[in-house]
Amino acid sequence: MVAEHLAALSSSCPVIIHTSNAEKSRQMQGVLEASRWTVKLAGAIGDHWVEQDWIAEVIAAYNKQD
């Protein structure tokens, strides 16, 4: 529902999808990319996914905007 809502809006920032549900993450990615949103996936797997995957994507997205 969130991906569909965002897809109806103009893209304004990168979106990072973090979930352990691979099928749904790909569906959300497709919906958003079809509406010209920049999307990265950061799987929510393991105990340290925020430190290992999510934060790396946040830093990379931030650096691209500079």
DSSP file (Angstrom, degrees, kcal/mol; ACC not computed):
  #  RESIDUE AA STRUCTURE BP1 BP2  ACC     N-H-->O    O-->H-N    N-H-->O    O-->H-N    TCO  KAPPA ALPHA  PHI   PSI    X-CA   Y-CA   Z-CA
    1    1 A M     >        0   0    0      0, 0.0     4,-2.1     0, 0.0     5,-0.1   0.000 360.0 360.0 360.0 -38.8    0.0    0.0    0.0
    2    2 A V  H  >  +     0   0    0      2,-0.2     4,-2.9     1,-0.2     5,-0.2   0.925 360.0  50.4 -67.5 -43.3    2.8    2.4    0.8
    3    3 A A  H  > S+     0   0    0      1,-0.2     4,-2.5     2,-0.2    -1,-0.2   0.913 111.3  48.8 -60.9 -42.4    4.6    1.7   -2.5
    4    4 A E  H  > S+     0   0    0      2,-0.2     4,-1.0     1,-0.2    -1,-0.2   0.889 111.4  50.0 -65.2 -38.9    1.4    2.3   -4.4
    5    5 A H  H >< S+     0   0    0     -4,-2.1     3,-0.7     1,-0.2     4,-0.4   0.945 113.0  45.5 -63.8 -48.0    0.8    5.6   -2.5
    6    6 A L  H >< S+     0   0    0     -4,-2.9     3,-1.9     1,-0.2    -2,-0.2   0.885 106.3  60.4 -62.5 -38.2    4.4    6.8   -3.2
    7    7 A A  H 3< S+     0   0    0     -4,-2.5    -1,-0.2     1,-0.3    -2,-0.2   0.785  99.0  57.7 -61.3 -26.7    4.1    5.7   -6.9
    8    8 A A  T << S+     0   0    0     -4,-1.0    -1,-0.3    -3,-0.7     2,-0.2   0.599 102.7  69.2 -78.3 -10.9    1.1    8.1   -7.2
    9    9 A L  S <  S-     0   0    0     -3,-1.9     2,-0.2    -4,-0.4     3,-0.0  -0.596  97.3 -92.2-102.5 164.6    3.4   11.0   -6.1
   10   10 A S        -     0   0    0     -2,-0.2     2,-0.2     1,-0.1    26,-0.1  -0.573  50.4-104.2 -72.8 139.0    6.3   12.7   -7.8
   11   11 A S        +     0   0    0     24,-0.3    -1,-0.1    -2,-0.2    26,-0.0  -0.445  49.2 163.1 -66.7 134.8    9.6   11.1   -6.9
   12   12 A S        +     0   0    0      1,-0.4    -1,-0.2    -2,-0.2    25,-0.0   0.488  59.8   4.9-131.2 -10.4   11.5   13.3   -4.4
   13   13 A C  S    S-     0   0    0     25,-0.1    -1,-0.4     0, 0.0    25,-0.3  -0.972  85.7 -78.3-165.3 162.3   14.1   11.1   -2.8
   14   14 A P        -     0   0    0      0, 0.0     2,-0.5     0, 0.0    25,-0.2  -0.393  41.7-140.4 -67.0 150.6   15.6    7.6   -3.0
   15   15 A V  E     -a   39   0A   0     23,-2.9    25,-2.3    -2,-0.1     2,-0.6  -0.956   8.5-159.1-113.9 131.7   13.5    4.8   -1.4
   16   16 A I  E     -a   40   0A   0     -2,-0.5     2,-0.6    23,-0.2    25,-0.2  -0.953   7.7-155.4-111.1 118.1   15.2    2.0    0.5
   17   17 A I  E     -a   41   0A   0     23,-2.8    25,-3.0    -2,-0.6     2,-0.5  -0.824  12.7-176.7 -94.0 122.6   13.1   -1.1    0.9
   18   18 A H        +     0   0    0     -2,-0.6     2,-0.3    23,-0.2    25,-0.2  -0.939  26.4 120.3-125.7 111.0   14.0   -3.2    3.9
   19   19 A T        -     0   0    0     -2,-0.5    25,-0.7    23,-0.2    26,-0.1  -0.977  59.1-132.8-158.8 156.7   12.2   -6.5    4.4
   20   20 A S  S    S+     0   0    0     -2,-0.3     2,-1.1    23,-0.2    23,-0.1   0.430  85.0  96.4 -92.3  -0.2   13.0  -10.1    4.6
   21   21 A N     >  -     0   0    0      1,-0.2     4,-2.3     2,-0.1     5,-0.2  -0.756  54.4-175.4 -92.3  94.7   10.1  -10.9    2.2
   22   22 A A  H  > S+     0   0    0     -2,-1.1     4,-1.9     1,-0.2    -1,-0.2   0.877  78.9  52.1 -61.1 -41.7   12.0  -11.1   -1.2
   23   23 A E  H  > S+     0   0    0      1,-0.2     4,-1.7     2,-0.2    -1,-0.2   0.942 113.4  42.5 -62.6 -48.8    8.9  -11.5   -3.3
   24   24 A K  H  > S+     0   0    0      1,-0.2     4,-2.7     2,-0.2     5,-0.2   0.852 110.5  56.9 -68.5 -34.3    7.1   -8.5   -1.9
   25   25 A S  H  X S+     0   0    0     -4,-2.3     4,-2.5     1,-0.2    -1,-0.2   0.905 107.7  48.2 -64.5 -38.8   10.3   -6.4   -2.0
   26   26 A R  H  X S+     0   0    0     -4,-1.9     4,-2.3     2,-0.2    -1,-0.2   0.872 111.3  50.8 -67.8 -36.4   10.6   -7.0   -5.7
   27   27 A Q  H  X S+     0   0    0     -4,-1.7     4,-2.3     2,-0.2    -2,-0.2   0.934 112.0  46.2 -65.0 -45.6    6.9   -6.1   -6.2
   28   28 A M  H  X S+     0   0    0     -4,-2.7     4,-2.4     1,-0.2     5,-0.2   0.917 111.7  52.5 -62.2 -42.6    7.4   -2.9   -4.3
   29   29 A Q  H  X S+     0   0    0     -4,-2.5     4,-2.9    -5,-0.2     5,-0.2   0.921 109.6  49.0 -58.9 -45.3   10.5   -2.1   -6.3
   30   30 A G  H  X S+     0   0    0     -4,-2.3     4,-1.9     2,-0.2    -1,-0.2   0.906 110.4  50.0 -62.6 -43.3    8.7   -2.7   -9.6
   31   31 A V  H  X S+     0   0    0     -4,-2.3     4,-0.6     2,-0.2    -1,-0.2   0.927 116.1  42.3 -60.9 -46.0    5.8   -0.4   -8.6
   32   32 A L  H ><>S+     0   0    0     -4,-2.4     5,-2.2     1,-0.2     3,-1.0   0.919 113.2  50.1 -70.9 -43.8    8.1    2.4   -7.6
   33   33 A E  H ><5S+     0   0    0     -4,-2.9     3,-1.7     1,-0.3    -1,-0.2   0.841 103.7  60.5 -65.9 -31.7   10.6    2.1  -10.4
   34   34 A A  H 3<5S+     0   0    0     -4,-1.9    -1,-0.3     1,-0.3    -2,-0.2   0.757 106.2  48.8 -64.4 -22.6    7.7    2.2  -12.9
   35   35 A S  T <<5S-     0   0    0     -3,-1.0   -24,-0.3    -4,-0.6    -1,-0.3   0.145 126.3-102.7-102.5  17.3    6.9    5.6  -11.5
   36   36 A R  T < 5S+     0   0    0     -3,-1.7     2,-0.3     1,-0.2    -3,-0.2   0.737  71.0 146.6  71.0  27.1   10.5    6.8  -11.8
   37   37 A W      < -     0   0    0     -5,-2.2     2,-0.5    -8,-0.1    -1,-0.2  -0.716  51.8-121.9 -87.3 145.1   11.5    6.4   -8.1
   38   38 A T        -     0   0    0    -25,-0.3   -23,-2.9    -2,-0.3     2,-0.4  -0.785  38.6-171.5 -84.4 126.4   15.1    5.5   -7.3
   39   39 A V  E     -a   15   0A   0     -2,-0.5     2,-0.3   -25,-0.2   -23,-0.2  -0.967  16.9-178.9-129.3 136.6   14.9    2.3   -5.3
   40   40 A K  E     -a   16   0A   0    -25,-2.3   -23,-2.8    -2,-0.4     2,-0.4  -0.958  20.6-136.0-126.3 149.1   17.5    0.2   -3.4
   41   41 A L  E     +a   17   0A   0     -2,-0.3     2,-0.4   -25,-0.2   -23,-0.2  -0.897  19.1 178.3-107.0 135.3   16.9   -3.0   -1.5
   42   42 A A        -     0   0    0    -25,-3.0   -23,-0.2    -2,-0.4    12,-0.1  -0.848  27.1-138.3-133.4  96.2   18.4   -3.7    1.9
   43   43 A G        -     0   0    0     -2,-0.4     2,-1.7   -25,-0.2   -23,-0.2  -0.266   6.7-134.6 -61.0 134.9   17.3   -7.1    3.1
   44   44 A A        +     0   0    0    -25,-0.7     2,-0.4     9,-0.1    -1,-0.1  -0.573  55.4 140.8 -88.4  73.8   16.3   -7.3    6.8
   45   45 A I        +     0   0    0     -2,-1.7     3,-0.2   -26,-0.1     2,-0.1  -0.967  47.7   0.0-124.3 130.6   18.2  -10.5    7.4
   46   46 A G  S    S-     0   0    0     -2,-0.4     3,-0.5     1,-0.2     0, 0.0  -0.245  93.1 -67.0  88.7-178.3   20.2  -11.3   10.6
   47   47 A D  S    S+     0   0    0      1,-0.2     3,-0.2     2,-0.1    -1,-0.2   0.683 127.2  41.4 -84.2 -19.9   20.8   -9.4   13.7
   48   48 A H     >  +     0   0    0     -3,-0.2     4,-2.3     1,-0.1     5,-0.3  -0.048  68.4 124.6-122.2  31.8   22.9   -6.6   12.3
   49   49 A W  H  >>S+     0   0    0     -3,-0.5     4,-2.5     1,-0.2     5,-2.2   0.822  73.9  56.4 -65.6 -29.9   21.1   -5.7    9.0
   50   50 A V  I  4>S+     0   0    0      3,-0.2     5,-2.6    -3,-0.2     6,-0.3   0.962 114.0  38.5 -64.7 -49.3   20.7   -2.1   10.0
   51   51 A E  I  45S+     0   0    0      3,-0.2    -2,-0.2     1,-0.2    -1,-0.2   0.830 126.4  36.4 -70.0 -32.6   24.5   -1.6   10.5
   52   52 A Q  I  <5S+     0   0    0     -4,-2.3    -3,-0.2     3,-0.1    -2,-0.2   0.865 133.9   7.9 -92.9 -38.9   25.5   -3.8    7.6
   53   53 A D  I  X5S+     0   0    0     -4,-2.5     4,-1.6    -5,-0.3    -3,-0.2   0.834 123.3  47.6-111.9 -53.6   23.0   -3.2    4.8
   54   54 A W  I  ><S+     0   0    0     -5,-2.2     4,-2.1     1,-0.2     3,-0.2   0.928 111.5  48.3 -64.2 -48.7   20.6   -0.4    5.5
   55   55 A I  H  ><S+     0   0    0     -5,-2.6     4,-2.5    -6,-0.3    -1,-0.2   0.854 107.9  56.4 -64.1 -34.2   23.1    2.2    6.7
   56   56 A A  H  > S+     0   0    0     -6,-0.3     4,-2.2     1,-0.2    -1,-0.2   0.903 108.9  46.9 -62.9 -40.4   25.3    1.6    3.7
   57   57 A E  H  X S+     0   0    0     -4,-1.6     4,-2.5    -3,-0.2    -2,-0.2   0.882 111.1  51.6 -68.4 -38.5   22.4    2.3    1.3
   58   58 A V  H  X S+     0   0    0     -4,-2.1     4,-2.4     2,-0.2    -2,-0.2   0.936 111.8  46.3 -62.9 -46.5   21.5    5.5    3.3
   59   59 A I  H  X S+     0   0    0     -4,-2.5     4,-2.5     2,-0.2    -2,-0.2   0.915 113.2  49.1 -63.2 -43.8   25.0    6.8    3.1
   60   60 A A  H  X S+     0   0    0     -4,-2.2     4,-1.6     2,-0.2    -1,-0.2   0.909 112.6  47.7 -63.2 -42.7   25.3    6.0   -0.7
   61   61 A A  H  X S+     0   0    0     -4,-2.5     4,-1.0     2,-0.2    -2,-0.2   0.903 112.5  49.4 -64.6 -41.7   21.9    7.7   -1.4
   62   62 A Y  H >X S+     0   0    0     -4,-2.4     4,-0.7     1,-0.2     3,-0.7   0.917 109.4  51.6 -63.9 -43.9   22.9   10.8    0.6
   63   63 A N  H >< S+     0   0    0     -4,-2.5     3,-0.6     1,-0.2    -1,-0.2   0.823 104.8  56.9 -65.7 -30.9   26.3   11.0   -1.2
   64   64 A K  H 3< S+     0   0    0     -4,-1.6    -1,-0.2     1,-0.2    -2,-0.2   0.785 101.6  57.2 -69.3 -26.6   24.6   10.9   -4.6
   65   65 A Q  H <<        0   0    0     -4,-1.0    -1,-0.2    -3,-0.7    -2,-0.2   0.670 360.0 360.0 -79.8 -16.6   22.5   13.9   -3.7
   66   66 A D    <<        0   0    0     -4,-0.7    -1,-0.2    -3,-0.6    -2,-0.1   0.490 360.0 360.0 -71.0 360.0   25.5   16.1   -3.0
